[in-house]
Amino acid sequence: MDMNAFFGGFAATLISYLVWVMNVVPARKPSTLDVIFDRGLIGMYHDWCKSFSTYPRTYDFIHVAAIESLIKDPISGESRYADSFYDDVRSY
C-alpha cells in the first residue's frame, strides 16, 4: 500500500515483481489517479477521515512518504494523534 501515491512511482518500481501495490491518493492532494490508471496500476482516493475499506495490517508493506502530512493538522500544525499515542504509552 502506497499511502501517498502521487503518480504511482513506488508501484511502477515494483512492476517487474509478482506483487501488487494499492496506490492511495489523498483527497486533498492534486488529482493524479488518472496517471496511475494510465500506467496500468490500481489505486483509489481516500480522505483518511473514515476507515480504510481494507484492513491495512493485511498488507505486507506500507509505504508512506511525508507522513507528517497525514498526521498533522493542516491549520494548526499539531499532531492529530499525539494525545492518543501518549495515553496508550502511559497505560503500559
N, C-alpha and C positions, 0 to 999 in steps of 0.2 A: 504494500500500500504506500503510495507516494502522496503524502498528505498536503503537499503544496506543489502540485504538478507543473504549473505554468504551461510549458509546451510538451511535456511528457519525456523530457530528456533522460530521466532515470530509467524509465521503461524502455526507451529506444536503445540505451546502452546494453540492456539485458536481453534484447530481442533474439539473439542467437542461442540463448539457453532455453531449456524446456521449463520455463517459468512464465507466469503471467503477473502483471502488475495492475492493481486498481489505481488509476490516476484520479486524484481528488483535487478539483479546482475550487478554492474558497469563493463563496458567492460575492465577497466584497472586492475580489481581485478582477483584473481585466478578463473579458470573456475569451478564453483560449481553448475551450473544449472542442471547437471545430478543427483546430490544428491537430489536436490529439487524435480525433477521429480520422482526419486525412492521412495520418501516419499509420493507420490500421490498428490503433491501440484502443483500449476501453477506458472509460472514465465517467465521472459524474460531477455535478456541482454539489456543494454542501456548505451550510452556513455555521456548522458546529454548535448551534443553539439547541438542536434536537439530537437525540441519539442517532448514531450511525446505523444504517439498515442491516449491516452485517457486523458481527461481533469482532472488533479489532484484534482481540487476542488470538483469533483463529488464523491470523496472518503470520507467516514465519519471520517477516522483517518489516518494520515500519520505518520509512524514510521521511524525515521532516527537515526541510531547510528553513531557516529563520523561524524557529519555534516560538520566539518571542512574540511574533505577530499573532500566534494562535492563543497565547496565554495572557497577553497584556491587554488591558482595556485601551482602545484606541484614543479615547479622550483624555483620561486621567494618567495613563501610562502605568497604572498599578496592576499587579498580578491579579488575575481573576481567581486563582486557586491557592494563593499563599496561605490564607487563613485556614482553609480546609486541610491543606497539607500539614500545616503546623499542628492542628488539632489531632490529626492521625498520628503524627510522630510523638506527640505528648502522651497519647494513650498507651504507648508501649513502655 
